[in-house]
Amino acid sequence: MLLNNQIFGAPLAGITDKPFRRIIRTFASEVPLYTEMISCHSLVEAHKNCPRNFDRYDDEGNIGTQIFGADAGLMADAARILQDSGAAWIDINMGCPVPKVATRSGAGANLMRDHHLAEKIIKAVVKAVQIPVSIKTRLGWDEAHVDWKDLMQIAADCGVSFAALHGRTRAQLYTGASILPKITDDVKIPIIGNGDIMTSEDVRRVKSLGYVGAMIGRAMLGRPWLLGELSGDTQVPTEIGPIILRHLEYMLEYYGSKTAIPMFRKHVAWYSSGMSNSTNFRVKVNQISDAKELKKEICKFWGCEAVI
Ligand SMILES: Cc1cc2nc3c(=O)[nH]c(=O)nc-3n(C[C@H](O)[C@H](O)[C@H](O)COP(=O)(O)O)c2cc1C
Protein backbone atom coordinates (compact mmCIF):
# COMPACT_ATOMS: atom_id res chain seq x y z
CA MET A 1 0.00 0.00 0.00
CA LEU A 2 2.79 2.43 0.88
CA LEU A 3 5.07 2.85 -2.09
CA ASN A 4 8.23 4.86 -1.96
CA ASN A 5 8.13 8.54 -2.87
CA GLN A 6 4.40 8.65 -2.93
CA ILE A 7 2.21 11.74 -2.98
CA PHE A 8 -0.60 11.72 -0.40
CA GLY A 9 -3.77 13.83 -0.23
CA ALA A 10 -4.06 15.18 3.33
CA PRO A 11 -7.15 14.97 5.51
CA LEU A 12 -8.93 18.35 5.52
CA ALA A 13 -12.07 18.60 7.66
CA GLY A 14 -14.98 20.14 5.74
CA ILE A 15 -13.12 19.69 2.44
CA THR A 16 -11.88 16.17 1.61
CA ASP A 17 -15.37 14.71 1.45
CA LYS A 18 -16.45 12.02 -1.00
CA PRO A 19 -17.15 14.45 -3.92
CA PHE A 20 -13.75 16.15 -3.48
CA ARG A 21 -11.97 12.80 -3.38
CA ARG A 22 -13.91 11.75 -6.47
CA ILE A 23 -12.78 14.78 -8.48
CA ILE A 24 -9.18 14.18 -7.36
CA ARG A 25 -9.47 10.56 -8.46
CA THR A 26 -10.26 11.65 -12.04
CA PHE A 27 -6.66 12.94 -12.21
CA ALA A 28 -4.88 10.54 -9.89
CA SER A 29 -6.36 7.08 -9.76
CA GLU A 30 -3.76 5.59 -7.43
CA VAL A 31 -2.63 8.25 -4.97
CA PRO A 32 -3.47 7.52 -1.34
CA LEU A 33 -6.14 9.91 -0.04
CA TYR A 34 -7.31 10.56 3.50
CA THR A 35 -10.90 11.23 4.49
CA GLU A 36 -11.80 14.14 6.73
CA MET A 37 -11.33 13.25 10.40
CA ILE A 38 -14.22 11.28 11.88
CA SER A 39 -15.12 11.28 15.57
CA CYS A 40 -15.07 7.74 17.01
CA HIS A 41 -17.97 8.65 19.30
CA SER A 42 -20.29 9.88 16.58
CA LEU A 43 -19.29 7.09 14.21
CA VAL A 44 -19.96 4.29 16.69
CA GLU A 45 -23.18 5.92 17.93
CA ALA A 46 -24.55 6.59 14.46
CA HIS A 47 -23.60 3.13 13.30
CA LYS A 48 -25.53 1.60 16.20
CA ASN A 49 -28.64 3.51 15.16
CA CYS A 50 -28.43 3.10 11.41
CA PRO A 51 -25.69 0.81 10.06
CA ARG A 52 -27.01 1.03 6.49
CA ASN A 53 -26.61 4.74 6.27
CA PHE A 54 -22.84 4.69 5.90
CA ASP A 55 -20.35 5.72 3.27
CA ARG A 56 -18.63 2.78 1.65
CA TYR A 57 -15.00 3.13 0.60
CA ASP A 58 -14.58 0.01 -1.56
CA ASP A 59 -15.01 2.04 -4.75
CA GLU A 60 -12.41 4.62 -3.69
CA GLY A 61 -9.21 2.62 -4.05
CA ASN A 62 -6.35 3.63 -1.83
CA ILE A 63 -8.20 5.47 0.90
CA GLY A 64 -7.29 6.02 4.54
CA THR A 65 -10.10 6.82 6.94
CA GLN A 66 -8.97 9.07 9.76
CA ILE A 67 -10.47 8.75 13.24
CA PHE A 68 -10.05 10.86 16.36
CA GLY A 69 -10.94 10.25 19.97
CA ALA A 70 -9.51 9.62 23.43
CA ASP A 71 -11.28 6.37 24.26
CA ALA A 72 -9.25 3.34 23.15
CA GLY A 73 -12.25 0.99 23.11
CA LEU A 74 -14.35 3.33 20.97
CA MET A 75 -11.41 4.01 18.66
CA ALA A 76 -11.07 0.25 18.13
CA ASP A 77 -14.82 -0.08 17.44
CA ALA A 78 -14.67 2.82 14.97
CA ALA A 79 -11.68 1.24 13.21
CA ARG A 80 -13.59 -2.04 12.81
CA ILE A 81 -16.60 -0.25 11.31
CA LEU A 82 -14.37 1.56 8.81
CA GLN A 83 -12.51 -1.61 7.90
CA ASP A 84 -15.89 -3.26 7.23
CA SER A 85 -16.84 -0.23 5.09
CA GLY A 86 -13.94 -0.92 2.74
CA ALA A 87 -11.20 1.46 3.97
CA ALA A 88 -7.70 0.58 2.74
CA TRP A 89 -6.13 1.72 5.99
CA ILE A 90 -6.99 3.46 9.28
CA ASP A 91 -5.28 6.67 10.36
CA ILE A 92 -5.27 7.94 13.94
CA ASN A 93 -5.35 11.72 14.34
CA MET A 94 -2.65 12.80 16.78
CA GLY A 95 -2.18 16.37 15.64
CA CYS A 96 -5.48 18.27 15.52
CA PRO A 97 -4.89 21.44 17.57
CA VAL A 98 -8.44 22.82 17.81
CA PRO A 99 -9.51 23.17 21.48
CA LYS A 100 -12.70 21.12 21.03
CA VAL A 101 -10.58 18.12 19.98
CA ALA A 102 -7.21 18.59 21.69
CA THR A 103 -7.93 20.22 25.05
CA ARG A 104 -11.60 19.59 25.75
CA SER A 105 -11.77 15.96 24.54
CA GLY A 106 -8.16 14.87 25.14
CA ALA A 107 -7.87 13.65 21.53
CA GLY A 108 -5.87 14.85 18.48
CA ALA A 109 -2.81 16.88 19.48
CA ASN A 110 -3.33 16.04 23.16
CA LEU A 111 -1.91 12.57 22.39
CA MET A 112 1.45 14.23 21.73
CA ARG A 113 1.66 15.13 25.44
CA ASP A 114 -0.03 11.99 26.76
CA HIS A 115 2.06 9.18 25.31
CA HIS A 116 0.56 6.64 27.68
CA LEU A 117 -2.92 7.24 26.24
CA ALA A 118 -1.50 7.41 22.70
CA GLU A 119 0.04 3.97 23.17
CA LYS A 120 -3.18 2.53 24.57
CA ILE A 121 -5.17 3.83 21.59
CA ILE A 122 -2.64 2.67 19.01
CA LYS A 123 -2.48 -0.81 20.52
CA ALA A 124 -6.29 -1.12 20.60
CA VAL A 125 -6.70 0.03 16.99
CA VAL A 126 -3.87 -2.13 15.61
CA LYS A 127 -5.35 -5.15 17.40
CA ALA A 128 -8.87 -4.42 16.13
CA VAL A 129 -8.17 -4.48 12.38
CA GLN A 130 -6.29 -6.48 9.77
CA ILE A 131 -5.64 -3.49 7.47
CA PRO A 132 -2.64 -1.14 8.01
CA VAL A 133 -2.80 1.57 10.69
CA SER A 134 -1.01 4.91 10.45
CA ILE A 135 -0.77 7.99 12.67
CA LYS A 136 -0.65 11.66 11.72
CA THR A 137 1.05 14.03 14.11
CA ARG A 138 3.09 17.22 14.51
CA LEU A 139 6.56 18.03 15.85
CA GLY A 140 5.30 18.26 19.43
CA TRP A 141 3.00 20.18 21.76
CA ASP A 142 5.04 23.39 21.69
CA GLU A 143 8.58 24.63 21.10
CA ALA A 144 9.72 23.31 24.50
CA HIS A 145 8.37 19.82 23.72
CA VAL A 146 9.51 18.79 20.25
CA ASP A 147 9.37 15.07 20.99
CA TRP A 148 7.87 13.57 17.82
CA LYS A 149 10.57 10.89 17.77
CA ASP A 150 9.27 9.41 21.03
CA LEU A 151 5.78 9.08 19.57
CA MET A 152 7.20 7.53 16.40
CA GLN A 153 9.04 4.96 18.53
CA ILE A 154 5.81 4.06 20.33
CA ALA A 155 4.02 3.78 16.98
CA ALA A 156 6.76 1.56 15.56
CA ASP A 157 6.75 -0.70 18.65
CA CYS A 158 2.95 -1.06 18.45
CA GLY A 159 2.92 -2.16 14.81
CA VAL A 160 1.89 1.05 13.05
CA SER A 161 2.76 0.83 9.33
CA PHE A 162 3.70 4.47 8.64
CA ALA A 163 3.25 7.98 10.00
CA ALA A 164 2.74 11.48 8.66
CA LEU A 165 4.60 14.38 10.26
CA HIS A 166 3.46 18.01 9.92
CA GLY A 167 6.44 20.32 10.48
CA ARG A 168 4.77 22.57 13.03
CA THR A 169 3.97 22.26 16.75
CA ARG A 170 0.45 22.32 18.18
CA ALA A 171 1.17 25.80 19.54
CA GLN A 172 1.95 27.08 16.06
CA LEU A 173 -1.42 25.99 14.68
CA TYR A 174 -0.97 26.91 10.99
CA THR A 175 1.30 29.94 11.46
CA GLY A 176 4.98 30.26 10.62
CA ALA A 177 6.73 27.99 8.18
CA SER A 178 6.48 24.21 8.40
CA ILE A 179 10.00 22.97 9.11
CA LEU A 180 10.51 19.27 8.59
CA PRO A 181 13.44 17.69 10.44
CA LYS A 182 15.82 15.28 8.75
CA ILE A 183 14.83 11.64 9.21
CA THR A 184 17.71 9.78 10.82
CA ASP A 185 18.40 6.05 11.19
CA ASP A 186 17.02 5.90 14.71
CA VAL A 187 13.48 6.54 13.35
CA LYS A 188 12.11 3.05 12.84
CA ILE A 189 8.97 3.80 10.87
CA PRO A 190 8.45 5.21 7.34
CA ILE A 191 7.48 8.89 7.56
CA ILE A 192 5.58 11.09 5.15
CA GLY A 193 6.44 14.78 5.29
CA ASN A 194 3.68 17.38 5.44
CA GLY A 195 3.31 21.14 5.61
CA ASP A 196 3.50 23.85 2.92
CA ILE A 197 4.33 21.38 0.13
CA MET A 198 3.12 22.81 -3.18
CA THR A 199 5.52 22.04 -6.02
CA SER A 200 7.60 19.18 -7.38
CA GLU A 201 10.64 21.04 -6.06
CA ASP A 202 9.11 20.90 -2.54
CA VAL A 203 8.50 17.16 -3.02
CA ARG A 204 12.15 16.64 -4.00
CA ARG A 205 13.32 18.58 -0.94
CA VAL A 206 11.16 16.47 1.39
CA LYS A 207 12.43 13.28 -0.21
CA SER A 208 16.04 14.43 0.22
CA LEU A 209 15.39 14.71 3.97
CA GLY A 210 14.58 10.99 4.19
CA TYR A 211 10.77 11.04 3.95
CA VAL A 212 9.10 8.23 2.00
CA GLY A 213 6.32 10.45 0.73
CA ALA A 214 4.95 13.97 0.62
CA MET A 215 1.49 14.91 1.85
CA ILE A 216 -0.31 17.80 0.20
CA GLY A 217 -3.07 19.71 1.99
CA ARG A 218 -4.10 23.29 1.22
CA ALA A 219 -2.29 23.40 -2.11
CA MET A 220 -4.98 21.09 -3.56
CA LEU A 221 -7.74 23.65 -2.94
CA GLY A 222 -9.01 24.85 -6.30
CA ARG A 223 -6.48 22.51 -7.92
CA PRO A 224 -7.83 18.95 -7.72
CA TRP A 225 -5.38 17.94 -10.47
CA LEU A 226 -2.33 18.81 -8.32
CA LEU A 227 -1.83 15.33 -6.84
CA GLY A 228 -2.03 13.83 -10.33
CA GLU A 229 0.39 16.45 -11.61
CA LEU A 230 2.93 15.86 -8.81
CA SER A 231 2.71 12.08 -9.11
CA GLY A 232 3.18 12.27 -12.87
CA ASP A 233 -0.31 10.93 -13.74
CA THR A 234 -1.62 14.06 -15.43
CA GLN A 235 -0.73 17.47 -16.88
CA VAL A 236 -2.21 20.73 -15.65
CA PRO A 237 -5.54 20.93 -17.52
CA THR A 238 -6.00 23.74 -20.02
CA GLU A 239 -9.74 24.06 -19.42
CA ILE A 240 -10.88 24.45 -15.82
CA GLY A 241 -14.61 25.13 -16.36
CA PRO A 242 -15.61 21.51 -17.16
CA ILE A 243 -13.70 20.30 -14.08
CA ILE A 244 -15.59 22.71 -11.82
CA LEU A 245 -18.90 21.63 -13.36
CA ARG A 246 -18.05 18.00 -12.78
CA HIS A 247 -17.06 18.67 -9.17
CA LEU A 248 -20.37 20.52 -8.67
CA GLU A 249 -22.24 17.58 -10.21
CA TYR A 250 -20.57 15.19 -7.74
CA MET A 251 -21.58 17.48 -4.85
CA LEU A 252 -25.20 17.69 -6.08
CA GLU A 253 -25.37 13.91 -6.41
CA TYR A 254 -23.97 13.31 -2.96
CA TYR A 255 -25.59 16.03 -0.85
CA GLY A 256 -28.61 17.23 -2.85
CA SER A 257 -28.82 20.83 -4.06
CA LYS A 258 -29.97 22.45 -0.81
CA THR A 259 -26.80 21.40 1.01
CA ALA A 260 -24.41 21.17 -1.93
CA ILE A 261 -24.81 24.70 -3.30
CA PRO A 262 -23.85 26.60 -0.11
CA MET A 263 -21.02 24.11 0.45
CA PHE A 264 -19.73 24.58 -3.08
CA ARG A 265 -19.25 28.36 -2.65
CA LYS A 266 -15.91 27.90 -0.93
CA HIS A 267 -14.72 25.71 -3.80
CA VAL A 268 -15.79 28.40 -6.30
CA ALA A 269 -13.72 30.89 -4.27
CA TRP A 270 -10.65 28.62 -4.46
CA TYR A 271 -11.11 27.85 -8.14
CA SER A 272 -11.45 31.54 -9.02
CA SER A 273 -8.78 32.84 -6.65
CA GLY A 274 -6.42 35.27 -8.38
CA MET A 275 -8.55 35.60 -11.53
CA SER A 276 -9.61 39.02 -12.68
CA ASN A 277 -13.08 40.06 -11.54
CA SER A 278 -13.24 37.09 -9.17
CA THR A 279 -14.44 39.20 -6.23
CA ASN A 280 -17.58 40.32 -8.08
CA PHE A 281 -18.09 36.80 -9.37
CA ARG A 282 -17.95 35.35 -5.85
CA VAL A 283 -20.42 37.93 -4.53
CA LYS A 284 -22.82 36.91 -7.28
CA VAL A 285 -22.32 33.17 -6.75
CA ASN A 286 -22.91 33.51 -3.01
CA GLN A 287 -26.47 34.64 -3.73
CA ILE A 288 -27.34 31.71 -5.99
CA SER A 289 -29.31 28.80 -4.64
CA ASP A 290 -30.37 27.13 -7.88
CA ALA A 291 -28.10 24.54 -9.50
CA LYS A 292 -28.92 25.50 -13.11
CA GLU A 293 -28.22 29.16 -12.45
CA LEU A 294 -24.95 28.32 -10.71
CA LYS A 295 -23.81 26.19 -13.64
CA LYS A 296 -24.71 29.02 -16.04
CA GLU A 297 -22.61 31.53 -14.07
CA ILE A 298 -19.66 29.12 -13.86
CA CYS A 299 -19.82 28.63 -17.63
CA LYS A 300 -19.99 32.37 -18.25
CA PHE A 301 -17.01 33.06 -15.99
CA TRP A 302 -14.79 30.27 -17.30
CA GLY A 303 -16.10 30.40 -20.85
CA CYS A 304 -17.27 26.83 -21.21
CA GLU A 305 -20.42 25.05 -22.32
CA ALA A 306 -22.97 24.11 -19.68
CA VAL A 307 -23.78 20.42 -19.45
CA ILE A 308 -27.26 20.80 -18.01
C1 LIG B 1 -9.27 23.40 6.80
C2 LIG B 1 -8.33 22.36 7.35
C3 LIG B 1 -8.83 21.16 7.82
C4 LIG B 1 -7.96 20.18 8.32
N1 LIG B 1 -8.47 19.00 8.75
C5 LIG B 1 -7.64 18.02 9.21
C6 LIG B 1 -8.15 16.76 9.61
O1 LIG B 1 -9.35 16.47 9.53
N2 LIG B 1 -7.25 15.84 10.07
C7 LIG B 1 -5.89 16.10 10.14
O2 LIG B 1 -5.11 15.24 10.56
N3 LIG B 1 -5.40 17.28 9.73
C8 LIG B 1 -6.23 18.23 9.27
N4 LIG B 1 -5.72 19.42 8.82
C9 LIG B 1 -4.24 19.57 8.73
C10 LIG B 1 -3.77 19.17 7.33
O3 LIG B 1 -4.01 17.81 7.06
C11 LIG B 1 -2.26 19.45 7.13
O4 LIG B 1 -1.56 18.74 8.13
C12 LIG B 1 -1.94 20.93 7.26
O5 LIG B 1 -2.88 21.73 6.54
C13 LIG B 1 -0.53 21.23 6.73
O6 LIG B 1 -0.39 20.81 5.38
P1 LIG B 1 -0.51 21.84 4.14
O7 LIG B 1 0.43 22.98 4.41
O8 LIG B 1 -0.14 21.02 2.95
O9 LIG B 1 -1.94 22.32 4.12
C14 LIG B 1 -6.56 20.41 8.35
C15 LIG B 1 -6.06 21.63 7.87
C16 LIG B 1 -6.91 22.59 7.38
C17 LIG B 1 -6.35 23.88 6.87
The ligand as a MOL file (V3000), in Angstrom:
LIG
                    3D

  0  0  0     0  0            999 V3000
M  V30 BEGIN CTAB
M  V30 COUNTS 31 33 0 0 0
M  V30 BEGIN ATOM
M  V30 1 C -9.2660 23.3960 6.8010 0
M  V30 2 C -8.3260 22.3560 7.3470 0
M  V30 3 C -8.8290 21.1640 7.8180 0
M  V30 4 C -7.9560 20.1840 8.3150 0
M  V30 5 N -8.4750 19.0000 8.7530 0
M  V30 6 C -7.6410 18.0250 9.2130 0
M  V30 7 C -8.1530 16.7570 9.6070 0
M  V30 8 O -9.3470 16.4750 9.5290 0
M  V30 9 N -7.2450 15.8430 10.0680 0
M  V30 10 C -5.8920 16.0970 10.1420 0
M  V30 11 O -5.1140 15.2400 10.5590 0
M  V30 12 N -5.4000 17.2840 9.7300 0
M  V30 13 C -6.2340 18.2350 9.2720 0
M  V30 14 N -5.7160 19.4150 8.8190 0
M  V30 15 C -4.2410 19.5700 8.7260 0
M  V30 16 C -3.7710 19.1680 7.3260 0
M  V30 17 O -4.0120 17.8070 7.0650 0
M  V30 18 C -2.2620 19.4460 7.1340 0
M  V30 19 O -1.5610 18.7400 8.1300 0
M  V30 20 C -1.9400 20.9320 7.2580 0
M  V30 21 O -2.8760 21.7280 6.5380 0
M  V30 22 C -0.5300 21.2310 6.7310 0
M  V30 23 O -0.3900 20.8130 5.3850 0
M  V30 24 P -0.5060 21.8420 4.1360 0
M  V30 25 O 0.4250 22.9800 4.4060 0
M  V30 26 O -0.1370 21.0220 2.9480 0
M  V30 27 O -1.9400 22.3210 4.1150 0
M  V30 28 C -6.5620 20.4150 8.3540 0
M  V30 29 C -6.0640 21.6310 7.8730 0
M  V30 30 C -6.9150 22.5880 7.3750 0
M  V30 31 C -6.3450 23.8830 6.8670 0
M  V30 END ATOM
M  V30 BEGIN BOND
M  V30 1 1 1 2
M  V30 2 1 2 3
M  V30 3 2 2 30
M  V30 4 2 3 4
M  V30 5 1 4 5
M  V30 6 1 4 28
M  V30 7 2 5 6
M  V30 8 1 6 7
M  V30 9 1 6 13
M  V30 10 2 7 8
M  V30 11 1 7 9
M  V30 12 1 9 10
M  V30 13 2 10 11
M  V30 14 1 10 12
M  V30 15 2 12 13
M  V30 16 1 13 14
M  V30 17 1 14 15
M  V30 18 1 14 28
M  V30 19 1 15 16
M  V30 20 1 16 17
M  V30 21 1 16 18
M  V30 22 1 18 19
M  V30 23 1 18 20
M  V30 24 1 20 21
M  V30 25 1 20 22
M  V30 26 1 22 23
M  V30 27 1 23 24
M  V30 28 2 24 25
M  V30 29 1 24 26
M  V30 30 1 24 27
M  V30 31 2 28 29
M  V30 32 1 29 30
M  V30 33 1 30 31
M  V30 END BOND
M  V30 END CTAB
M  END
